[in-house]
Amino acid sequence: MAIVRLAELLDQPAASAFLRGVVASGRVGTAYLLHGPAGVGKGTAALAFARSLLCERGAAGATAAEADLFAATTPPAPAQPAPADDACGVCRACRKSSDLQHPDLRFLFPVSGDERDLDDTIAETVAAMREDPLYVFAYEKAASHRLSQTRDLIRELAYQPYEAARRVVVLRDADRMREDQYSALLKSIEEPGVTVWVLTSSRVNRLPATIRSRCQRVRFAPLAEETVSRFLVERAGVAEDDAALIAALAGGSLSRALELADSEVEPVELRDRALALLEPAQRGDPAALWKACQTYMNFGRTGREQLRRMIEFHQLWLRDLLRAQAGAPRERLAHRDRETELRRLAATITPTEVRRRLMVLEEALRSIDGNVTADLTLFSTLGRVAGARLGEGEWPGYGHARWDY
Ligand SMILES: [Zn+2]
């Protein structure tokens, strides 16, 4: 995860313009809440904003030139004067904050695991962020901000900043805290002072209203499919056809796209496995379909997340069918590697039928969150997508299927 400049934020013109306006005006509020879907650049923006607030040649006003004379390495001279609304990127403060080593930048993020290992986990995460410009934060369900970290932070707030005119606290995924942590932080967030709070959240409703109401909210939008696809090709070295499929699956989230691009099994293969499941349903063979569903769900050991992913592949395929029916060019298709098959299918099925199937899948996605039996849901969904009236008097006989769930 590279700390970029505000001007370099990917595809978030409104948020970027707002934050740059704050930097340029020098009228910095006490707390900001960067919110929107996961994986669209809120965390990157929070650190970029922090860096621009700590930059010595920006709003803070001090000069770094003298200190740099004695620095071990001379930074490259800026080609242009430092922008008034962004970090200069070359001063001492900018270099420290890019390395997450600025003493007045406090960066807190949720962690999970054994309490004894948490110091290591935190250090490893920060090291990974420094090393890997494409670092993606992935949390376990129970990940949360560590108590000792917020406690240390609150103690530190009593003191003046070390080097800069202000202190910037970035709380990544601030919705992952306990009640008592919020109440402890609330007092500081309420009081205007030398500390600027930058919170990010993709689950803003989980933040207490008392915290939310004290922050200026900055909204982030899902990224365009083209933006994600271009990033994958240009920055992550993903092949173009794969990038199109991954970007379409990622639904506007760059971090999700990077995770998919990084998965052990190629997305194209996952897609083929998912689509192949429909084949027995189309043949009208309920016994084979039931067996395929149970095998896919690995008799209950396959997680719901994978089931969700599988259904999303079917959705994406049908969306491509609609696009093909509307005469979309190759570049607009997610499944470019199966273009011929797509176009042939598109000619044999009506758009109304495609939409009916999409509705069936939508229902299935909603029911996954409820308390349903996964293999049965899969069985009936694929049956209904294929158009066969499975489940209505045509259930597989005991001789053909295993009923051992
Ligand atoms: Zn700077």
Residues whose N, C-alpha, C, O or C-beta is under 5 A from the ligand:
A	BS01	ZN	C55 E56 R57 A87 C88 G89 V90 C91 C94
